[in-house]
């Protein structure tokens, strides 16, 4: 009976550690909305035309850079 309780406690402790570590690893970093993430780049030139950096644009409609799901995003140029 004692081994069953000890095994149950060990398994529960392991599950709690895994849950906590997953929560901590998936927490987004605290970064202001106008900065480019480390794994992203900013295009500043397109077909020879200089583009305004995102942090210098005077947009009134969008506050900061929108979050885009890279896996489902599809760029379509007409």
N, C-alpha and C positions, 0 to 999 in steps of 0.2 A: 504494500500500500504506500509506503514511504517513497519507493522508487517512482511510482506513478505521479505522485505530487511533485517530486523534484524534477521529473522530466517535463511535466506540464508547466512548471515555473520557468524552466530553461527555455522551452519553446515560446512561451508568452514574452519573455524578456527579449529573445531574438527577434520576434515579430515587431515588438515595440521599437527596437533599435533600427530595424530596417525601415519602418514607417517614418521615424524621425529623420533618418539620413536622407530618405527620398524627399521629404519636405524641405530640408535644408538645401539640398543640391538643386532643387528646381525653383528656388526663390530668385526672382529677377534682381539684377543689381540696381542700386539706387542711382540712376543717371537722369539728368535733366532731359527733357524732350527734344532739344535741338542738337544733340550730339549724335554722331554716327557710331554705331556699335563697333567693337574691335574686329568682328568678322565681316564687316560690310565696307564697301568703298563708295565714294561719291564721284560721279562723272562730272567733270568740269569743262569738258570740251566734246562737242558732238558735231561731226562732219565739218570740222574747221571753225565752228561757231563757239565762242567762249560762253559758258553758262555761269549764271550767278550761283555762288555757293549757297547751300540750303540755310546756313545760319545768317546770311545777309539778305534773304528774301523778305519782302514786306507783305506777307500774306495776312489777310484779315479773316479768312474763312477757316483756316486750319491752325490749331495751336500745336506747334511742334511737328515732329515727323510722325505720320500715322504708322501703326504697327501693321505689317503685311505678313501674311503667312506665306513664306517662300515656297512651301511644298505645293500650295494650291494656286499661287499667283501666276497669271498668264498675261504677258504684255502683248497687246494687239495694236499695231500701227496701221492706219488706213491711209 
